[in-house]
Protein backbone atom coordinates (compact mmCIF):
# COMPACT_ATOMS: atom_id res chain seq x y z
CA UNK A 1 0.00 0.00 0.00
CA UNK A 2 1.43 3.44 -0.92
CA UNK A 3 2.16 6.07 1.71
CA UNK A 4 0.47 8.85 -0.25
CA UNK A 5 -2.26 9.08 -2.87
CA UNK A 6 -1.76 12.14 -5.10
CA UNK A 7 -5.00 13.27 -6.74
CA UNK A 8 -4.92 15.59 -9.75
CA UNK A 9 -8.10 16.89 -11.39
CA UNK A 10 -7.52 17.80 -15.02
CA UNK A 11 -9.62 19.86 -17.39
CA UNK A 12 -7.96 20.86 -20.68
CA UNK A 13 -4.58 21.29 -18.97
CA UNK A 14 -2.60 18.54 -20.69
CA UNK A 15 0.60 20.54 -21.29
CA UNK A 16 0.71 21.66 -17.66
CA UNK A 17 -0.20 18.18 -16.43
CA UNK A 18 2.76 16.61 -18.24
CA UNK A 19 5.14 19.04 -16.52
CA UNK A 20 3.52 18.35 -13.15
CA UNK A 21 3.82 14.57 -13.52
CA UNK A 22 7.37 14.91 -14.79
CA UNK A 23 8.38 16.93 -11.74
CA UNK A 24 6.94 14.25 -9.44
CA UNK A 25 8.97 11.53 -11.16
CA UNK A 26 12.10 13.67 -11.05
CA UNK A 27 12.02 14.89 -7.44
CA UNK A 28 10.09 12.34 -5.38
CA UNK A 29 12.42 9.33 -5.36
CA UNK A 30 12.05 8.29 -1.69
CA UNK A 31 8.28 8.60 -1.45
CA UNK A 32 6.06 5.58 -2.02
CA UNK A 33 3.12 7.18 -3.79
CA UNK A 34 0.41 6.63 -6.36
CA UNK A 35 -1.07 9.21 -8.72
CA UNK A 36 -4.73 9.35 -9.69
CA UNK A 37 -5.41 11.68 -12.60
CA UNK A 38 -9.10 12.42 -13.06
CA UNK A 39 -10.13 14.09 -16.29
CA UNK A 40 -13.42 16.00 -16.10
CA UNK A 41 -14.49 15.19 -19.67
CA UNK A 42 -12.05 17.59 -21.28
CA UNK A 43 -10.71 17.42 -24.84
CA UNK A 44 -7.35 16.05 -23.66
CA UNK A 45 -6.21 12.63 -24.91
CA UNK A 46 -4.31 10.67 -22.25
CA UNK A 47 -3.01 7.87 -24.49
CA UNK A 48 0.50 9.27 -24.95
CA UNK A 49 0.72 10.51 -21.34
CA UNK A 50 -0.17 7.06 -20.06
CA UNK A 51 2.68 5.59 -22.10
CA UNK A 52 5.14 8.06 -20.56
CA UNK A 53 3.98 7.42 -16.99
CA UNK A 54 3.03 3.72 -16.85
CA UNK A 55 3.95 3.01 -13.22
CA UNK A 56 2.05 4.21 -10.15
CA UNK A 57 -0.27 6.30 -12.33
CA UNK A 58 -3.96 5.76 -12.98
CA UNK A 59 -5.83 7.86 -15.53
CA UNK A 60 -9.61 8.01 -15.30
CA UNK A 61 -11.76 9.98 -17.74
CA UNK A 62 -15.23 10.95 -16.53
CA UNK A 63 -18.08 11.07 -19.07
CA UNK A 64 -19.09 14.54 -17.87
CA UNK A 65 -17.58 17.51 -16.04
CA UNK A 66 -18.85 17.08 -12.49
CA UNK A 67 -16.79 19.92 -11.01
CA UNK A 68 -13.62 20.01 -8.96
CA UNK A 69 -15.00 19.04 -5.55
CA UNK A 70 -17.11 16.09 -6.67
CA UNK A 71 -14.24 14.79 -8.81
CA UNK A 72 -11.92 14.97 -5.79
CA UNK A 73 -14.44 13.10 -3.66
CA UNK A 74 -14.76 10.38 -6.30
CA UNK A 75 -10.97 10.08 -6.58
CA UNK A 76 -10.60 9.83 -2.80
CA UNK A 77 -12.85 6.78 -2.95
CA UNK A 78 -10.46 5.17 -5.45
CA UNK A 79 -7.31 5.98 -3.44
CA UNK A 80 -5.30 3.27 -1.65
CA UNK A 81 -3.25 5.38 0.80
CA UNK A 82 -4.31 6.70 4.18
CA UNK A 83 -3.07 10.20 3.32
CA UNK A 84 -4.36 12.19 0.35
CA UNK A 85 -2.67 15.05 -1.48
CA UNK A 86 -4.81 17.13 -3.82
CA UNK A 87 -2.44 18.69 -6.33
CA UNK A 88 -3.21 21.10 -9.16
CA UNK A 89 -2.11 20.22 -12.71
CA UNK A 90 -0.66 23.75 -12.92
CA UNK A 91 1.94 23.00 -10.22
CA UNK A 92 5.47 21.59 -10.33
CA UNK A 93 7.63 20.11 -7.59
CA UNK A 94 10.87 22.10 -7.40
CA UNK A 95 13.04 20.33 -4.81
CA UNK A 96 13.93 16.73 -4.04
CA UNK A 97 11.74 14.98 -1.46
CA UNK A 98 9.61 18.04 -0.62
CA UNK A 99 6.39 16.03 -0.65
CA UNK A 100 8.08 13.30 1.38
CA UNK A 101 9.03 15.86 4.03
CA UNK A 102 5.57 17.42 3.89
CA UNK A 103 4.14 13.97 4.63
CA UNK A 104 6.55 13.55 7.54
CA UNK A 105 5.43 16.91 8.99
CA UNK A 106 1.79 15.93 8.65
CA UNK A 107 2.36 12.57 10.34
CA UNK A 108 4.04 14.25 13.32
CA UNK A 109 1.04 16.52 13.99
CA UNK A 110 -2.12 14.47 14.64
CA UNK A 111 -4.19 17.61 15.27
CA UNK A 112 -3.57 18.89 11.76
CA UNK A 113 -6.57 18.87 9.47
CA UNK A 114 -5.21 20.16 6.15
CA UNK A 115 -1.55 20.94 5.44
CA UNK A 116 -0.29 22.99 2.51
CA UNK A 117 3.00 24.50 1.37
CA UNK A 118 4.35 27.75 -0.03
CA UNK A 119 3.58 28.60 -3.68
CA UNK A 120 6.02 30.53 -5.87
CA UNK A 121 5.63 31.83 -9.41
CA UNK A 122 7.98 31.23 -12.32
CA UNK A 123 10.16 34.11 -11.16
CA UNK A 124 10.52 32.68 -7.65
CA UNK A 125 8.24 35.28 -6.03
CA UNK A 126 6.02 34.02 -3.25
CA UNK A 127 2.28 33.73 -3.93
CA UNK A 128 -0.47 33.49 -1.38
CA UNK A 129 -1.04 29.82 -0.56
CA UNK A 130 -3.41 30.18 2.38
CA UNK A 131 -6.41 32.41 2.92
CA UNK A 132 -8.52 33.52 5.88
CA UNK A 133 -12.13 32.45 6.02
CA UNK A 134 -14.25 35.13 4.31
CA UNK A 135 -15.67 37.41 7.00
CA UNK A 136 -16.03 41.17 7.56
CA UNK A 137 -13.14 41.18 10.06
CA UNK A 138 -10.84 39.22 7.75
CA UNK A 139 -11.68 41.43 4.77
CA UNK A 140 -10.50 44.46 6.76
CA UNK A 141 -7.41 42.58 7.98
CA UNK A 142 -6.49 41.58 4.43
CA UNK A 143 -7.02 45.14 3.19
CA UNK A 144 -4.81 46.54 5.96
CA UNK A 145 -2.14 43.86 5.46
CA UNK A 146 -1.95 44.44 1.71
CA UNK A 147 -1.66 48.22 2.09
CA UNK A 148 0.87 47.92 4.92
CA UNK A 149 2.98 45.54 2.87
CA UNK A 150 3.09 47.96 -0.05
CA UNK A 151 3.91 50.89 2.26
CA UNK A 152 6.76 48.87 3.78
CA UNK A 153 8.05 47.96 0.31
CA UNK A 154 8.11 51.64 -0.69
CA UNK A 155 9.94 52.60 2.52
CA UNK A 156 12.52 49.85 1.97
CA UNK A 157 13.01 50.92 -1.65
CA UNK A 158 13.54 54.56 -0.68
CA UNK A 159 15.79 53.79 2.27
CA UNK A 160 17.78 51.09 0.49
CA UNK A 161 16.98 48.55 3.20
CA UNK A 162 15.60 45.09 2.96
CA UNK A 163 12.97 44.20 5.47
CA UNK A 164 11.36 40.89 4.65
CA UNK A 165 10.97 38.82 7.82
CA UNK A 166 11.12 35.08 7.39
CA UNK A 167 7.78 33.36 7.91
CA UNK A 168 7.51 30.70 10.63
CA UNK A 169 8.38 27.13 9.72
CA UNK A 170 4.82 25.95 10.28
CA UNK A 171 2.24 28.69 9.81
CA UNK A 172 -1.24 28.05 11.15
CA UNK A 173 -4.02 29.46 9.02
CA UNK A 174 -7.75 29.25 8.34
CA UNK A 175 -7.58 27.54 4.96
CA UNK A 176 -4.91 26.20 2.61
CA UNK A 177 -5.58 26.21 -1.11
CA UNK A 178 -6.53 23.10 -3.03
CA UNK A 179 -3.60 23.39 -5.46
CA UNK A 180 -1.59 21.52 -2.80
CA UNK A 181 -3.67 20.25 0.10
CA UNK A 182 -2.71 17.23 2.21
CA UNK A 183 -5.29 15.60 4.48
CA UNK A 184 -5.74 12.23 6.16
CA UNK A 185 -8.33 10.12 4.37
CA UNK A 186 -10.25 9.31 7.58
CA UNK A 187 -10.52 13.02 8.48
CA UNK A 188 -11.53 13.88 4.92
CA UNK A 189 -14.28 11.28 4.92
CA UNK A 190 -15.44 12.14 8.46
CA UNK A 191 -16.29 15.74 7.45
CA UNK A 192 -17.87 14.70 4.15
CA UNK A 193 -15.01 15.70 1.85
CA UNK A 194 -15.37 18.66 -0.49
CA UNK A 195 -18.88 20.15 -0.69
CA UNK A 196 -20.70 18.26 -3.47
CA UNK A 197 -23.01 21.20 -4.20
CA UNK A 198 -20.14 23.50 -5.32
CA UNK A 199 -18.99 23.20 -8.92
CA UNK A 200 -15.93 25.46 -8.87
CA UNK A 201 -14.05 27.75 -6.43
CA UNK A 202 -13.92 27.89 -2.62
CA UNK A 203 -14.40 24.12 -2.20
CA UNK A 204 -10.99 24.07 -0.49
CA UNK A 205 -12.02 26.88 1.89
CA UNK A 206 -15.21 25.03 2.82
CA UNK A 207 -13.33 21.76 3.38
CA UNK A 208 -10.93 23.58 5.72
CA UNK A 209 -13.89 25.19 7.50
CA UNK A 210 -15.42 21.77 8.13
CA UNK A 211 -12.10 20.47 9.45
CA UNK A 212 -11.87 23.39 11.89
CA UNK A 213 -15.45 22.78 13.03
CA UNK A 214 -14.44 19.16 13.66
CA UNK A 215 -11.67 20.34 16.00
CA UNK A 216 -8.62 20.22 13.72
CA UNK A 217 -6.12 22.95 12.82
CA UNK A 218 -4.96 23.83 9.31
CA UNK A 219 -1.45 24.97 8.48
CA UNK A 220 1.13 25.41 5.72
CA UNK A 221 4.78 24.38 5.80
CA UNK A 222 6.77 27.37 4.53
CA UNK A 223 9.92 25.29 4.02
CA UNK A 224 8.30 23.36 1.18
CA UNK A 225 7.79 25.32 -2.03
CA UNK A 226 6.14 24.37 -5.30
CA UNK A 227 5.75 26.26 -8.55
CA UNK A 228 2.18 27.36 -9.19
CA UNK A 229 1.11 28.85 -12.50
CA UNK A 230 -1.72 30.75 -10.88
CA UNK A 231 -5.13 30.52 -12.61
CA UNK A 232 -3.49 29.72 -15.96
CA UNK A 233 -6.05 27.20 -17.22
CA UNK A 234 -8.99 29.12 -15.71
CA UNK A 235 -7.82 32.41 -17.21
CA UNK A 236 -7.51 30.78 -20.64
CA UNK A 237 -11.23 29.90 -20.55
CA UNK A 238 -12.83 32.75 -18.60
CA UNK A 239 -10.33 35.60 -18.91
CA UNK A 240 -10.64 38.08 -16.06
CA UNK A 241 -14.28 37.09 -15.63
CA UNK A 242 -13.12 34.20 -13.45
CA UNK A 243 -13.11 36.79 -10.64
CA UNK A 244 -16.91 36.82 -10.87
CA UNK A 245 -16.91 33.10 -10.10
CA UNK A 246 -14.56 33.55 -7.16
CA UNK A 247 -16.65 36.32 -5.62
CA UNK A 248 -19.87 34.39 -6.21
CA UNK A 249 -18.38 31.41 -4.36
CA UNK A 250 -17.39 33.62 -1.39
CA UNK A 251 -20.91 35.07 -1.21
CA UNK A 252 -22.31 31.54 -1.26
CA UNK A 253 -19.93 30.49 1.55
CA UNK A 254 -20.96 33.37 3.80
CA UNK A 255 -24.68 32.82 3.21
CA UNK A 256 -24.29 29.11 3.92
CA UNK A 257 -22.34 29.45 7.16
CA UNK A 258 -23.36 32.87 8.52
CA UNK A 259 -26.59 34.05 6.87
CA UNK A 260 -27.56 36.79 4.43
CA UNK A 261 -27.03 39.78 6.75
CA UNK A 262 -23.46 38.70 7.50
CA UNK A 263 -22.88 38.16 3.77
CA UNK A 264 -24.24 41.64 2.98
CA UNK A 265 -21.83 43.27 5.47
CA UNK A 266 -18.94 41.32 3.95
CA UNK A 267 -19.99 42.47 0.46
CA UNK A 268 -20.03 46.15 1.52
CA UNK A 269 -16.54 45.87 3.00
CA UNK A 270 -15.29 44.06 -0.12
CA UNK A 271 -16.59 46.95 -2.26
CA UNK A 272 -14.80 49.44 0.00
CA UNK A 273 -11.50 47.53 -0.16
CA UNK A 274 -11.70 47.11 -3.95
CA UNK A 275 -12.54 50.79 -4.48
CA UNK A 276 -9.62 51.86 -2.27
CA UNK A 277 -7.28 49.53 -4.13
CA UNK A 278 -8.42 50.87 -7.51
CA UNK A 279 -7.81 54.45 -6.37
CA UNK A 280 -4.58 54.05 -4.45
CA UNK A 281 -3.02 50.59 -4.15
CA UNK A 282 -2.33 50.06 -7.86
CA UNK A 283 -0.08 53.14 -7.86
CA UNK A 284 2.36 51.41 -5.49
CA UNK A 285 2.18 47.94 -7.00
CA UNK A 286 5.10 48.35 -9.39
CA UNK A 287 4.97 48.45 -13.16
CA UNK A 288 4.42 44.73 -13.60
CA UNK A 289 1.55 44.44 -11.13
CA UNK A 290 -0.19 47.83 -11.48
CA UNK A 291 -2.47 46.81 -14.35
CA UNK A 292 -3.29 43.44 -12.78
CA UNK A 293 -4.13 45.08 -9.43
CA UNK A 294 -6.37 47.64 -11.11
CA UNK A 295 -8.17 45.12 -13.33
CA UNK A 296 -8.65 42.58 -10.53
CA UNK A 297 -10.20 45.10 -8.17
CA UNK A 298 -12.20 46.68 -10.99
CA UNK A 299 -13.73 43.27 -11.75
CA UNK A 300 -14.62 42.83 -8.08
CA UNK A 301 -16.44 46.18 -8.15
CA UNK A 302 -18.17 45.25 -11.39
CA UNK A 303 -19.40 41.99 -9.86
CA UNK A 304 -20.93 43.54 -6.73
CA UNK A 305 -22.28 46.71 -8.36
CA UNK A 306 -23.57 45.26 -11.62
CA UNK A 307 -22.99 41.60 -12.47
CA UNK A 308 -24.57 40.21 -9.30
CA UNK A 309 -27.81 42.13 -9.91
CA UNK A 310 -27.82 41.21 -13.61
CA UNK A 311 -27.56 37.49 -12.76
CA UNK A 312 -30.29 37.83 -10.12
CA UNK A 313 -32.66 39.64 -12.51
CA UNK A 314 -31.94 37.13 -15.28
CA UNK A 315 -32.86 34.31 -12.90
CA UNK A 316 -36.17 35.96 -12.01
CA UNK A 317 -37.20 36.62 -15.62
C-alpha positions, -999 to 999 in steps of 0.1 A, spaced: 0 0 0 14 34 -9 22 61 17 5 89 -2 -23 91 -29 -18 121 -51 -50 133 -67 -49 156 -98 -81 169 -114 -75 178 -150 -96 199 -174 -80 209 -207 -46 213 -190 -26 185 -207 6 205 -213 7 217 -177 -2 182 -164 28 166 -182 51 190 -165 35 183 -131 38 146 -135 74 149 -148 84 169 -117 69 143 -94 90 115 -112 121 137 -111 120 149 -74 101 123 -54 124 93 -54 121 83 -17 83 86 -15 61 56 -20 31 72 -38 4 66 -64 -11 92 -87 -47 93 -97 -54 117 -126 -91 124 -131 -101 141 -163 -134 160 -161 -145 152 -197 -120 176 -213 -107 174 -248 -74 161 -237 -62 126 -249 -43 107 -223 -30 79 -245 5 93 -249 7 105 -213 -2 71 -201 27 56 -221 51 81 -206 40 74 -170 30 37 -169 40 30 -132 21 42 -102 -3 63 -123 -40 58 -130 -58 79 -155 -96 80 -153 -118 100 -177 -152 109 -165 -181 111 -191 -191 145 -179 -176 175 -160 -188 171 -125 -168 199 -110 -136 200 -90 -150 190 -55 -171 161 -67 -142 148 -88 -119 150 -58 -144 131 -37 -148 104 -63 -110 101 -66 -106 98 -28 -129 68 -29 -105 52 -54 -73 60 -34 -53 33 -16 -33 54 8 -43 67 42 -31 102 33 -44 122 4 -27 150 -15 -48 171 -38 -24 187 -63 -32 211 -92 -21 202 -127 -7 238 -129 19 230 -102 55 216 -103 76 201 -76 109 221 -74 130 203 -48 139 167 -40 117 150 -15 96 180 -6 64 160 -6 81 133 14 90 159 40 56 174 39 41 140 46 65 136 75 54 169 90 18 159 87 24 126 103 40 142 133 10 165 140 -21 145 146 -42 176 153 -36 189 118 -66 189 95 -52 202 61 -16 209 54 -3 230 25 30 245 14 43 278 0 36 286 -37 60 305 -59 56 318 -94 80 312 -123 102 341 -112 105 327 -77 82 353 -60 60 340 -32 23 337 -39 -5 335 -14 -10 298 -6 -34 302 24 -64 324 29 -85 335 59 -121 324 60 -143 351 43 -157 374 70 -160 412 76 -131 412 101 -108 392 78 -117 414 48 -105 445 68 -74 426 80 -65 416 44 -70 451 32 -48 465 60 -21 439 55 -20 444 17 -17 482 21 9 479 49 30 455 29 31 480 0 39 509 23 68 489 38 81 480 3 81 516 -7 99 526 25 125 499 20 130 509 -17 135 546 -7 158 538 23 178 511 5 170 485 32 156 451 30 130 442 55 114 409 47 110 388 78 111 351 74 78 334 79 75 307 106 84 271 97 48 259 103 22 287 98 -12 281 112 -40 295 90 -78 292 83 -76 275 50 -49 262 26 -56 262 -11 -65 231 -30 -36 234 -55 -16 215 -28 -37 203 1 -27 172 22 -53 156 45 -57 122 62 -83 101 44 -103 93 76 -105 130 85 -115 139 49 -143 113 49 -154 121 85 -163 157 74 -179 147 42 -150 157 19 -154 187 -5 -189 202 -7 -207 183 -35 -230 212 -42 -201 235 -53 -190 232 -89 -159 255 -89 -140 278 -64 -139 279 -26 -144 241 -22 -110 241 -5 -120 269 19 -152 250 28 -133 218 34 -109 236 57 -139 252 75 -154 218 81 -121 205 94 -119 234 119 -155 228 130 -144 192 137 -117 203 160 -86 202 137 -61 230 128 -50 238 93 -14 250 85 11 254 57 48 244 58 68 274 45 99 253 40 83 234 12 78 253 -20 61 244 -53 58 263 -86 22 274 -92 11 288 -125 -17 307 -109 -51 305 -126 -35 297 -160 -60 272 -172 -90 291 -157 -78 324 -172 -75 308 -206 -112 299 -205 -128 327 -186 -103 356 -189 -106 381 -161 -143 371 -156 -131 342 -134 -131 368 -106 -169 368 -109 -169 331 -101 -146 336 -72 -167 363 -56 -199 344 -62 -184 314 -44 -174 336 -14 -209 351 -12 -223 315 -13 -199 305 15 -210 334 38 -247 328 32 -243 291 39 -223 294 72 -234 329 85 -266 340 69 -276 368 44 -270 398 68 -235 387 75 -229 382 38 -242 416 30 -218 433 55 -189 413 39 -200 425 5 -200 462 15 -165 459 30 -153 441 -1 -166 469 -23 -148 494 0 -115 475 -2 -117 471 -40 -125 508 -45 -96 519 -23 -73 495 -41 -84 509 -75 -78 544 -64 -46 541 -44 -30 506 -41 -23 501 -79 -1 531 -79 24 514 -55 22 479 -70 51 483 -94 50 484 -132 44 447 -136 15 444 -111 -2 478 -115 -25 468 -143 -33 434 -128 -41 451 -94 -64 476 -111 -82 451 -133 -86 426 -105 -102 451 -82 -122 467 -110 -137 433 -117 -146 428 -81 -164 462 -81 -182 453 -114 -194 420 -99 -209 435 -67 -223 467 -84 -236 453 -116 -230 416 -125 -246 402 -93 -278 421 -99 -278 412 -136 -276 375 -128 -303 378 -101 -327 396 -125 -319 371 -153 -329 343 -129 -362 360 -120 -372 366 -156 
